[in-house]
Amino acid sequence: MPTASSTAVQPGARAILIVALCCLVTMLEGIGLQAPGLTVPVLGPLFHMTANAKDWFLSASTFGLIIGAAAGGRLSDLIGRKGVLVVSVVLFAIFSLATAASGSIPMLTAMRFLTGLGFGGALPNVIALAVESVPDDKRRTAVGFLYAGLPTGGGLASLIAALASAPSQWPLVYLVGGAAPLLIAPLLLWILPRSKPEPKVAGVSVGVASALFGEGRAGRTLLLWMAFFAGLLIMYLLLGWLPSLMVARGLTRPQASTVQVAFNWFGALGSVATGLMLDRGRRTLSTALVFAATAAALAYLAGAPAQLSFAILAGGLVGATISGAQTVLYSLAPNCYPARIRGTGVGFAVAIGRLGSAAGPHLAGLLVGAGRSAEQVLMTLVPIIAVSACGAILVSILVARQAQTATAA
């Protein structure tokens, strides 16, 4: 029987519909998360932004997401996943629309922070709802499709921004990113299954520390956090700096943008392929292979000839493998915690990962400022992905042992 805080495994067609709606939410998050980076070249001169103001504007949603993920995950265990998800979606819709109407730097930054709260509250809940609605042998595939929504949304945001040819049209990507979630919120209310917390979880008997570290979960939680932090650091370093690094290697800016598109679209394919592979069995071996492929792709990107065809291939390979590594992490996290505290566990893992995503662009800036070449910056990522790999592989082993113990019992 499912716990009261979880949703029951759904019949095939309904499960597909639930996962599809959750994927749509992550795609809309992808649009919102990429929007600041796409519009800051216009907003900078329009609002006379200093470098410091740009940094705050670009990172505001990340800081909001950190708080939102931890709070949204915890609240989902206390009051139910569906309600928290719908409120989170409405929040990031409203504040995205408010971003489009902002007329000052402080207002832009504040609206991005508040939008991030909604993003953060939504993410652990779509993961939990999706994996709890499908059989165990389909959970990683569901997560693969979920994570594919983020780069897909990023690619759509790039297309929307390209349509806004005049500087005065910069609000377009925020208007789309706000209107679309409002349109799907009624569908979420209508279709998603109701989830209620267990009475003992709704009380004070299970605190956050107990949920994360109690009953022998301390080692698993810390390893998961290590893997998330290092993995998201690399992902967002590349999202923020890949075009600049490609230009430093000799490509033109339009060519570098093409490499970024390949990074996003191949990332979506890599997420789905990784989820399918993980559900075929031998998950620890598959985890090791995905991370090894990521390290190899990063090394190839650093050393590939500075020609467009090689750069597109390398960018696509890195996008596919690093997104595959993220799929591994997001599929591991729900299995580290029982359903009654799954939202808390996944929410804090997402929050720790977003600390890494905030650190990544700053690390690249420090390395470039210290005179490191683009090749050296990219090669620095190889040992960092090894750290993420160690955490993920060890967590996979622990989860497998736990499953064997439960089966034997």
Secondary structure, DSSP 8 states (H G I E B T S, - for coil): ---TTS-----HHHHHHHHHHHHHHHHHHHHHHHHHHHHHHHHHHHHT--HHHHHHHHHHHHHHHHHHHHHHHHHHHHH-HHHHHHHHHHHHHHHHHHHHT--SHHHHHHHHHHHHHHHHHHHHHHHHHHHHHS-GGGHHHHHHHHHHHHHHHHHHHHHHHHH--SGGGTTHHHHHHHHHHHHHHHHHHHHS------HHHHTTSS-HHHHHHTTTTHHHHHHHHHHHHHHHHHHHHHHHHHHHHHHHTT--HHHHHHHHHHHHHHHHHHHHHHHHHHTTS-HHHHHHHHHHHHHHHHHHHHHS-SSHHHHHHHHHHHHHHHHHHHHHHHHHHHHTS-GGGHHHHHHHHHHHHHHHHHHHHHHHHHHHHTT--HHHHHHHHHHHHHHHHHHHHHHHHHHHHHHHHHHH-
